[in-house]
Amino acid sequence: MSQTTESSADLHYTYTSDEDQDEDSASRVSEDDHEEEEEEAEGTNEESSSEEDENYLELLIKAYDSLLSRYKSTQAVALASRVAVRRIYQDSLIQKAIHLVGEDAVQKLAIIGSLQGSNTTKISKNIQVFCTGDEVKGANTIKQLVQSSIISQKGSKYDSSNEKIHLNLIAAAMPYAAFQYMDDEHTKDIPQKKSRHRIATSLPMKLQYIEAGALPLGAKTRKAHLHWSSQFFESINCKFNPTIYKRNMRQTVVYENIKWLTKRLDDIEASLTLNTEEKDISIKKFFKKYYAIAQKA
């Protein structure tokens, strides 16, 4: 089997495998503050507005058109529906956050969530967020925003409030924010937390954060990110969650038409030389391995 054919088969498995339906086992996989599990919009009792319905249809069609070139029609519809529902939910999170602190502040909080994690007690105390929202204005530290009940202290896993901004959820809703930030060499006021031990990886530093898994990475970059992600979780004594990674990966269709993003990612893909461990990764086997680990947890 050629490398191209193998990669295609791997990606097909990643998108369509039913193994990620075992939510009970998957929910026990990761215990750390980088837990990016999102509350699903599916099953909520809130009535949707006509505007949300229009947005859903637009996202559904866009995702379906993209997925149809890779999957059978019935598979493309099912996957597109998941993508659209999740994106509508994420968009609503972003809009609520903008109301609270303003657009620029939300962007910065997404970056902080990706690079520093959602446990605010461990976030650099020197970081300030300038807010222009309806509820909060002016410069605030993360601690001040927590004390004002604007941000949850440790993310959605420990606080179910729908009124607060959860750094893990806002980072997942804006997975491109940290990449764009680190791609700009002139803005470095938010330090990136490092793993507890060195990870041998070819993955560029600007993609060394969990939420980058939702970006439309090239085949080599995807392998490098999978390897880095699994090693990163191991370094913080946690387990890689295959369900969440695959859920994030399905969202790539949302971002694959953003030209500045795909151009930068294409450049990275073209220049990337994988190390031996990364090169040997079979995506299908990789996920099967971590599903087996999750079942034993």
N, C-alpha and C positions, 0 to 999 in steps of 0.2 A: 504494500500500500504506500502510495506517495505521501510525503509530508503534508501536502495540501489537502489530500483526501482524508488523511488521518485527522487533521485539524478540524475539517468540516464535520466529520463524524463526532468528534469530541464536543464541538459546540452544539451540535444537534442534541446530544445527550444532555448537555448542561441546561438547555432551555426546556426540554420536553420531559425529562425524567420525572416520574411521579414520586420519587423517594423523598422529595422535600415536603410531602404532605404530612409527614409524621411530626406534627408540631409539638407533641408532648415531649418526645426525646430531644428535639432540636432546641426547645426552650431551656433545657438544662445544660446546654453545652458551654456557654460562656458566662463567667461570673464577674468580669472586671468592668471598670468604668468606661471602657471603649465599646461596651455592648451597644450595638447599633440596631437592635430589634425595634421595629416600628409597630405602633398600634395600627391595625388595619382599618381602612375606611369601610371595608366590607362588613355587613352585618350591623351597621349603626342604624339607629332609628330616626336620625335627623332627615327631614325632607330636603331634597335638593332643589335649588332654585333653577329657573329656566336658563340662566346664564351658565350655571354649573353643568346643566344637561348639554348645552351647546358645546362647552369646553370638553366635556366627556366624549361627545360624538366626534369632535375635531381630533382629539388625541387618539381615539379608537381607530379612526380612518388612517391617520398618519402612521400609527404603529402597525396596523394591518398591512398597509402598502409596503412598509419596510420588511416585515416578517414574511410576507407572501413569496418573496424571492428566494427564501431559504426553507420554508416549511409548507406542508400541505395546507389547504384552505382551512380545514377544521382546526388544525393545530394553531395556525396563525390567528384565527379568531379568538381562541381561548387565551393565548398568550397576550394578544393585543388588549383584551378586556382586563387582564390582570395589570398590565402596564398602565392603562388609562385610569383605572380606579385608584391605583397607588399614587399616580401623579396628581390627580385631582386632590387627594388627601394632602399631599405634600404642598401643593400650591395654597391650600387653605391655611396650613401651618405658617407658611411664609407671610401671607397677608395679615394674619393675626399678629405675627411678630412685628411686622412693619407698623401696624397701628400702635403697638406698644412703644417701640424704640426708634422707628425710622428705618428707611431702606439701607443706608450705609452701615448703620449699626447692626442690622440683621446679617449683612454680608460679612462683617467682621466677626460676629458671633459664630457664623458657620465655619469660618476659618479657625477660630479658637477651638471649636468643637472637634474639628478634624486633626489639628496639630497638637492640642493640649489635652484632649479628652473631655468627658462630661462631668467628672468629679471636680467641682469648683474649688474644693479645699486644696487641690494639688496644682491649680493653675497659677501661673506667675502673677504675683501681687502687683507688679509694675504695669500691667496691661490696663489701659483705659479705653473705654468705648464712648464715643461722642454720640449722643442720642438726639434725635429730632422728631420723636414720635408724638402721638397725642397724649400719651401717659407719662413719658419720661423725656426730659430735655437736658442738654448739657453733658459734660464729661462725667463718667461714672466708672468706678472700678467694678470688677466682676463681683466682689464681695458686697458692694453697695447694691448692685442689682439683685443679688440673692436676698439681702436683708429687706429689700423693698418688695419682695415676692414677685419679681419680674422674671427671674430665672430660677429654675429648680436647682437645688444644691448638687444633686448627683445624677440628674437625668431621669428619663421616663420610667426606668426600671424601678426606681425607688420613690417616685412621686407621680401619682396618676392625674394630677391637676391638669385640666384643659385650659386653664387661665394663664399658665406660666409658659415661658420659652424653655424647652428642653434642648440642651446643646447637642445631644446625640441625634435628635430628630431633625433639627434645623441643619446640621452638618450633612445628614443623609439626603435632605431635600435640596441641598445646593452642593453636590459633590465636586463641581468644577471650581468652586470658590478658592479652596486651598491651592489647587494647581495654578490658577491664574495669579494668585498672590505670590507663590514661590517662583513663578516664571518671571516675575518682575524683580530684577536684582536690586532695585532702589528701595524696596519696602521690606524691612526685616525686623519690625518691632514685636512680632509674635514668634517666640522661639518654638522650634519643633521638639517635642519630647523624644528622647532616644530610647531604644530598647535596652534592656539590662545587660545584654551581651551582644557582641558584634554579629551581624548577619551578613554572610557572604552572598551578595546579590549584585546583579547587573542593573537592577531597577534604579533609575535616576531618583535623587533625593526628592524632587518635586512631585513624585508619585508615591512616595513612601508614607501613605496614610490609608486607612481602611476604606474610606468612602470612594477612593479612586477606582475601586472595583466596579462602580456604576458608570464609568466613562467608557466610550467606545475605543478600547485599547486594541492594538494590533495583535496578531497571534503570538509573536515573541514576547511582547510587553505583557500580554495576559498571563503567560506562563511565569514570567518574572514576578508579576504582582501576586499571583497565587502562592508562589514559593515564599515570597517575602511575608505575606499575610500570615501564613501558617507558622513561620518562624517567629514572627513578632508576637503572636499570641502565646507561643511556647515560652518566649523570653519573659513574659509577665505572668507566667504560671496559669494560663488559661488555655482553653481549647478552641481551635478554629471551628466556626459554625458554618457548615456547608449550606444550610438552608438560607441563612441570611445572605451569604455571598452570592448564591444563585439568584435570589430575589433582587439584589442590587444589580447583578449582571444583566438581568432582563430589562432594566431601565435604560440600557445603552441606546436603545432606539429613540429615546427622547432627546438625546444630545448629539446624535450622529450627523445632524444637518447644521450644527453650529460651526461655521467655517473656520474661525480663528482657533477653535479648540481642536478640530480634526486635523488642521494643518500642523499644529505643534505636536500632536500625538503621532501623526504620520512621520514627522521628522525624527522623533524618538525611535519609532519602530525601525526606520531605515538604518539608523546608526547603532542599534542595539546588538551587542554580541553576548549571547547567553553563556553562563557558566555551565559546567557539566550537569549539576543537579537540576538546573532549570531546563536544560535542553532535553533531559530524560523524562520530563513530566508528560504523562498522558492525562489529559484533563478528565476523561472518563474514569480512569483508575484512581486519580487523585480524589475526586469526589466520593467514589465508592469507599475508599479508605477512611475518609473522615465521617461518612455516614455510619460505618461500622463502629468507629470510635464513639460516636454520639450514642449509639444504641447501648453500648456497654456502660455509659456514664450513669 
